[in-house]
Amino acid sequence: MSFAFGIGIGSQNQKSEWLEVFYQQPVLMPDDELIEVARNTLGYHSGNQAIEASADQLKAFAEALGSTSQTQQAALARKAAESRKPVAVTILETDDSATSTPEVYLKLHLLSHRLVKPHGVKLDGIFGLLPNLAWTNEGAIDLGELPERQLQARLEGRILEVKSVDKFPQMTDYVVPRGVRIADTARVRLGAYVGEGTTVMHEGFINFNAGTEGTSMIEGRVSAGVMIGKGSDLGGSSSTMGTLSGGGNIVISVGENCLLGANAGIGIPLGDRCTVEAGLYITSGTKVALLDDQNNLVEVVKARDLASKTDLLFRRNSQTGAVECKTNKTAVELNEQLHANN
Ligand SMILES: CC(C)(COP(=O)(O)OP(=O)(O)OC[C@H]1O[C@@H](n2cnc3c(N)ncnc32)[C@H](O)[C@@H]1OP(=O)(O)O)[C@@H](O)C(=O)NCCC(=O)NCCS
């Protein structure tokens, strides 16, 4: 059985290099019959391959698929045969490191379509395969070709709006997963896993290979690699430390029913039902005073020793400045109304 499959409509630059690919219906663990038809009609042999398919190949592919149970992919292939843009049929036999832009895009789609969870797909080396592009109101444009396109637009009385210059596009231009609200769509990158019931407010951000399991209010930043458990909220401008640059190698996550206060931050994974006081940043080496119910000091530990432990309340003592940790007695009650219309 193969790992993934996708029929994608893409963009290329003037040198016919892939810029980006949109897969409307990516498939995880595709049926063998789909791959077999790709072998017979598209010249696929084995391994991981992104095949740039001609209209004739796509018609033959669609026709052969018509006599299988793959009706949705057959219909998509039929439409793709009429595309004015280049079409990539990407087959990943295994989840090996990607070797082409269409392969990376298929993996990012698997995440945003919730077919795989963050850390569930191999993404090493993807930065080298994702071109830095101008994301415009006329689609992705190679940066070398941008000045000419801007001039052309002006000559025709239009303005080419460059919405971002980045290796990753915004997720919602590729997929809007069911049951989410995203106030500012530019703040969620393709490759984010946004669980059903998640609200991302304007200040919230979700990077690729990161996301939320389910109902969550995200007003802070979910860095690459970070996963937020069901019922947990990230307060305004709060921060979760990523592992991409100098963040160490502890993978940060947040358990269920946690609250990261406004402007708070974590460099350790939190277990379930934890609260971090607004404004407090806990790094893994932060010395933390453990207090008992009467606020007496029990011992001083490093925050990393409390990683993934449940029912903790972290605060910075406003009189002494010491970071303290107590049992979290106040259950985090999510604002039901706030989440009701997700
Ligand atoms: C840390 C936090 C959870 C504590 O809230 P709480 O559990 O309701 O605690 P209270 O404010 O009722 O305080 C309980 C006691 O601890 C004391 N206390 C609270 N924070 C303290 C601090 N940082 N240092 C010293 N004492 C503190 C209070 O004065 C109070 O003392 P008392 O028993 O003598 O009256 C809260 O301050 C907080 O930061 N919440 C985050 C909210 C947020 O940012 N939401 C996201 C919005 S976008």
The ligand as a Gaussian input file, in Angstrom:
#p B3LYP/6-31G(d) Opt

LIG

0 1
 C       -2.703000      33.355000      37.678000
 C       -4.211000      33.482000      37.691000
 C       -4.840000      32.310000      36.975000
 C       -4.649000      33.502000      39.150000
 O       -6.009000      33.641000      39.179000
 P       -6.913000      33.011000      40.363000
 O       -6.579000      31.578000      40.467000
 O       -8.288000      33.434000      40.072000
 O       -6.344000      33.663000      41.628000
 P       -6.788000      35.026000      42.353000
 O       -6.491000      36.177000      41.476000
 O       -8.145000      34.836000      42.908000
 O       -5.759000      35.025000      43.538000
 C       -5.762000      34.058000      44.602000
 C       -4.797000      34.569000      45.654000
 O       -3.463000      34.532000      45.113000
 C       -2.914000      35.867000      45.104000
 N       -2.161000      36.020000      43.869000
 C       -2.614000      35.881000      42.607000
 N       -1.625000      36.097000      41.736000
 C       -0.510000      36.348000      42.477000
 C        0.821000      36.649000      42.179000
 N        1.256000      36.714000      40.901000
 N        1.691000      36.835000      43.176000
 C        1.294000      36.787000      44.450000
 N        0.034000      36.494000      44.805000
 C       -0.864000      36.297000      43.838000
 C       -4.096000      36.784000      45.156000
 O       -3.763000      38.036000      45.655000
 C       -5.052000      36.022000      46.032000
 O       -4.609000      36.203000      47.358000
 P       -5.625000      36.066000      48.625000
 O       -5.881000      34.611000      48.765000
 O       -4.827000      36.642000      49.692000
 O       -6.845000      36.844000      48.296000
 C       -4.682000      34.795000      36.994000
 O       -4.117000      35.912000      37.645000
 C       -4.276000      34.875000      35.552000
 O       -3.184000      35.299000      35.180000
 N       -5.198000      34.433000      34.614000
 C       -4.964000      34.489000      33.188000
 C       -6.127000      35.168000      32.497000
 C       -5.795000      35.443000      31.055000
 O       -4.779000      35.991000      30.722000
 N       -6.699000      35.014000      30.136000
 C       -6.539000      35.192000      28.725000
 C       -7.188000      36.474000      28.278000
 S       -6.798000      36.841000      26.612000

